[in-house]
């Protein structure tokens, strides 16, 4: 087991990892930018190292500084959290070369699954259903036009190296194809340094259902149920729940087996998430695999009782999974709302600033993952999420009721937040019926502006 782990991240996920390591008796090293000098993760870790200025590229994406921090503190492993370097194959490879354990999958698995076209080919090999589309990267516009005719409209242009909703464009007819390809390529180039794209059939009003897996280095792979992440705004998840209302026990098993097959064909280890689109007939199609811990992992922990972050560390240290598929059971229902410092009335404009008053809800079945505290100044340089509010109850109806009251009790003064917006979603009749899909919030917004 590791004596010391460095967390190459910030905010609530860094705090979450520090606490998991503390329970395992592992000392922690926090890295922070100059803007995060007074952040919670930098204060509660056993050691803290400043790795650069406020800009992410000079600090949390600064591989040399992070590796140096690891070496000077004697940390044996790095946990990347999510975002930043968590799905960077070159960073994972650098850790390996320096004799540092990367708490995540191998660089080879990250690289293959980060290439969406290559990942799709691997899924086909594993017998996992995939969305009809191009066999790989589209080399030029003429090829794209020919493929589009075969696939049919509407279709999606997607960045091969994409993620987080970036480099994605909807093409409703042939006249839009060229413009949308160029637009997707430009965004992909800016965010990922790679402008390659592929085409995919657009599934009308699907559900976004993802399956959590854990895999150790001894060939053991298990799935831990699914999460419904269909409540999205601009391809960004807003709230998540598990189990998904659309998924039957038979469907869960089928999706889980497909997810395990996907992990095996990639030689995958550690925690990962296979994301599927599910159509109105309950057919599911592979979309992508996230090679890291997810923002929404707490709801899976709530219904399974398994600490995913601790398992990540244990697997990276060479431990076998302490359970088999037969040991995993989902109990009750869990919902997560992402609390952001933003103004929904101003097109969700981020709202950095000082938190002057903070009251966090509590009680049975309520969990808050956050790095915020009264007096903390939210910097303007990073993601606007300041907390995750998670509830767990015996039934979905009880979980919804619990979330309503938890949101109502959540008070953040000094900055604008989306708490009231989240409350409106939880109270929405379509959400209560479970009849929402990934286009639901978009259609709602469009209707409001008419």
N, C-alpha and C positions, 0 to 999 in steps of 0.2 A: 504493500500500500504506500501511496505517496506520503511524504512528510509535509510537503508544501505545494500548493497549487496557486498559480497566477491566473487572475480573471481578466481576460482581454476585452473588457466591456465596461459599461457604466449603468447608472440608473437602477431600476427595480430588478432587472435580471442579474446584475452584478451582486446586489444584496441577497437575492434568492440563492445564488450559487455559494456565496460566503456562508450563509446559514446552513446549507446542506453539508458543506465541508466541515463546518464546526461540529455538526452532529457525528461526523465520521472521525473526528479527532485529528483533522488535517488543518495545518496553519495556512493562512491565505495571504496573498499579495494583491493589492488593488493597484491598478494603474489609472492615472487621471490626467486630464488636460488642465491647463491653467484656469480655464473657466469652471472646472469641477473641483477646485481646491477644497471647497467646503461641502462637497456632496456627501451623502450618507455612506456610500460604498467606500469612499476614501477614508472615512472616519472609523468605520467599524472593522475593517480588515486588520490583520495582525501587523502588516506592513503596507506602506503606500509609496508609490514611485510616480513622480511627475514625468510624463513622456512627451510633452510638447505643448504648443499653443492650442488655442480654442478650436481651430478648424480641424475637422475629422481627419483630413488627409495628412495633417502634421502631427496627429496624436493617435487616435484610436485606429487609424489605418496605417500607421507608421510601423511597418514590420520590424525594421532594424531596432527601433527604440524599445519595442515590446520584447524582442528576443534579448536585448541587452539587459532589460529590467529583470527578466527571468534568470539570466546568468549571474547578475550581481547579487540577487537575493537568494540564489540557490534553489529556486522552484524547479521541481522535476516535471511538472505538467502545466499545460495551459488549457483553460476552459474558455472557449470563445463566445459563449452565450448565443444570441441571435443577432442578425444584422452585422455590420462592420466586416470582420474577417472570418465569420463563422462558416461561410461556404466558399472560402478562397483556397483552392487546391494548392496554389503556390506557397501560401502561408503554412498549410499543413505539411507540405513537403520540406519547407525550411525548418520547421520544428523537428522533423525526423532527422534531418542532416545534422542538427545541433544536439541531438540526443535528448530532446524534450518530447514528452508524450503529448500529443494533441488529443484532447478529450472530444472525440468525434470519429467519424469514419475515416478510412484511408484517403490519401490524396487522389489515388486512382479512382475510387468510387465517387468522390466529390467531383472530379473532373468529368467523368462520364455522365453523371446525372445532372451536372450543371449545363451540359450541352443537351438542350431539349430534344434535338433531332436524334442524337445518339441514344438518349434515354428511351425515346419512343421505340427505337429499333430493338433495344434490349427487352422492353416490355412485350413486344411481339414475340420475341424468342421465348419468353417465359410463359406465353399463353395468356397474358393479361390483356383484356379488351382495351383497344386504343381508339381514339377519335379518328375517323377518316381524314387523310390529308396528304401532304407531300411526304415522300420517303425520307427526305433530309432537307438540308439547306437549299433554298431556291437560288440558283446561280445568277439569273438575270430576269429582266422583265418579260421577255418573250416566253421563257419557260413558265413563269408565273401565270401568264395569261392562259397558256395551254392547260396547266394544272387546274386553274380556277374553273375552267369549263368542265373538267372531269369531276371535280369535287362538288361544284354547284354553289350557288349563293343562297343565303348569306354565308360568309366565311370569315375567319380571323387571320390576320397577319401577326405573327408572334416572333419576338426576338429569341434567337436560339440560346443566347447566354442570359436570357431575361429572368426576372423574378420581381416580386413585390408590385405586380401590376404594371411594370414599366415595359415599353416597347411592344404594346399590344394595340391593335387597331381593328375595328369592325368594318368589313367591306360588304355593303348591302347589294351592290350590283357592279357590273363590269366597268362602268364609267368611273368608279371610285378607286379601282384597284391600284393604279400607278401612284396616285397621290397618297394613299394610305400606306403603301409600301415604303415610299420615300420618308414619310413622317415617322413610321416605326423604326426605320433604319437610323434616322437622325437621333431619335431618343435613345435607341440602343447603343449607338456609338458614344453618346454623351455619358450614359450611366455605366456601361459595361466595357467600353473600349472595343466593342465588337458589333459590327452592323449587320451580321448575317441573320436572316429571317427564314421562317418556314410558314406554310399555309396549313390551316386546319378547318374542318367543317365547323360551322357555328351551331351549337346545340341551343335551340330556342328555349328560354326560361328554365335552365337546369338548376338543380340543387348542387351546391359545392359541399361534398362530403369527403372528409379525410380520415385515414386510418392510421393510428399510432402504432409503431412497431418498436421492439427492442431486440437487438441481436448481440450475442457475445462472440468471443473469439474461438469458441469451441463448437460452432455450427448450430447453436440453439437460437431460434427465432420465434418470437411470439407476437401476436397482435393484441392490443388493449382497447378494442372497441373503436367506435367512430365519433367524429365531431361534426356537427352541422355548422358550417361557416358561411352560409348563404347570405346573411345580412351584411351586405357590402355597399360601400360608397366609393365610387371611382376605383374599383378593383381593390379597395382596401377593406379588410375585415373590421367590423364595428362591434359586434358581439357574437358569441359562439355558445353552443349548447351540446350536451350529450346526455343520453343517446338521442340520435336524430329521429324525429317523429315518422319519417318516411321509411325508415329501415326496420324490416322484420327480422326476427332471430335467424331465419334461413338466409336472408340477404346479408346479414352481418357476417355470418360464417363464410359465405361465398366471397364477400369483399375482403375479409380477413385472410382467407387462404390465398387470394390473388395478391394481397399486399406482402405476405410472407414469401410467395414465389418471386415477386419483384425484388425483394431484398436478397434472396438467395442468388438469383441470376447475376446480381451486381457484386457479390461477395461482400455485402454490406455488414458493418458492425456498428454498435452503439445505438443511440436513439435516432429515429427517422420518421418521416410522415409521408405517406403516399396519398396524393390528392386526386380525387375522382370527380367528374361531372356526372350527375345522375339525371336522366331525362324523365319525362312524365310517365313513361312506361316502366320506370325503375331499372332501366338498363344503365349500367355504369361504365365509364370510360376513363382510362388513365389520363391524367392531365400533367402532373409533374411530381417529383419527389423532392422534399425539402430535407437536406442532409444536416440537420441541426435540431436543437430543441425549439419548439414553437412557442410563440407568445401565449397561446391558449392552452398550454400543457396542464395548467392547474385543474381544469374541469375533468380531465382524464384521471388525474391523481385523486380527485374527490370521489369518483364513482368506482375506482378500482382499489384505492387504498395503497397504491404503489407510488413511491417517491421517484419520479423519473430522473431528476437531477442527480440524486444519490446513485441511482443505477448507472447513469452515464459515467460517473467517476469510478465506480466499482468495475464496470466492464473495461474501461480504459486501463485499469490496473491489472487486468488479466483474470478477474473473478468470473466464475460462471453465473448465469442467471439463477437465482435461488428458487425459481418457480417454473412450471411448465404451462402449456396452454390450458390444461384442465384445471389449473389452480386459479385462473383469472376469471373473476365474476364482476359484472357491473351491478352496482347497487344504487338505486335512487336516480335522481336527475340533478344535473349541475349546469349553471349558466354563468358566463363571464361577460362583463361589460368593461370595455376599455375607456378609462377616464382620461381625457385629453385636455390640455390647457389650450383651448381654442374657442372661437366665437361662432357658433352655428348660424347666427343671424348675419354674420359678415362673411359668408361663404367659407365658414370653418377656418378663418384666419387664425394662425397660431398666436398665442397670447403669453409670451414670456413675462417674467416679473416676479415680485416678491410675494410669497404666500404669507398673508398677515394673520390669518386665522384658519385652523384646520380641525375638523371633527371627523374622525373615521368611524363608520358604523361597526358594531360588534354583535355578539350573540351566537347561539348555536348555529352551526352550518354557514357562517359568514367568514370569509377570508379576504384580506386586502394585501396584495403584493404592491409595495410602493417604496420609493426612495425619497418621498416628499416629507417635509416636516415644517412646523410653524416657524417662520423666519427664513426659510430656504428661498433662494432666488433662482427661478427657473431660467437657465441660459437660453439664448435665442438660436443656438447653433445646431441643436439636435432635434430628434423626434419629439413631438409634443405630448406623447403619452406620459402621464405622471403616476398612474395607478391602474391596477386591475382589480375589479370588484368581483369576487366569486362567491356564489351561493350553492348550497347543496341541500336537498330535501328528499323525502321519500318518493314524491311524485312531481311531475312537471308543473301541475297546477300550484302545488305548494312552493316550488322553487320560484315560480313567477311572482307569487304573493310575497315571498321573502325578499326577492330582488326589488320589488316596488318600494318596500319599506326601507331597505338598505340604501337605495338611491336617495330616498327622501331625507334620510338622516345624514347623508354624506355632504359635508359643508366645506367648501374651499373659498376663502375670501382673499381678495387682492388681485386675483387673475380670473379671467373668464374660463369656464369649463363647459363640457358637453353633457354634464350630469342631467339637466332638464331634457335635453334631446334624447338621451338614453332612456329616461323615464317615459317619454312619449312613445318610444319603440316598444318598451315592455308592456305598455298599456294598449298598444295597437291590437285591434281585433284579429287582423290577419296573422300577426305573430302568435297571439294566444291560440289560434287554430293550427299553427304550424304550417300554414299554407303560403309561405314566402319563398322566393327564389333569389338568385343573385342579381336579378334585374329589378327587384321590388322597390328598393330605395330610389333607384334612378327614375322609375315610373312615377313614384310619389313626388319627387322633386320637380319633374316635368309638369305634372298636373298642377302643382302649387304655383307654377310660373305662368300658367295659361290664364 
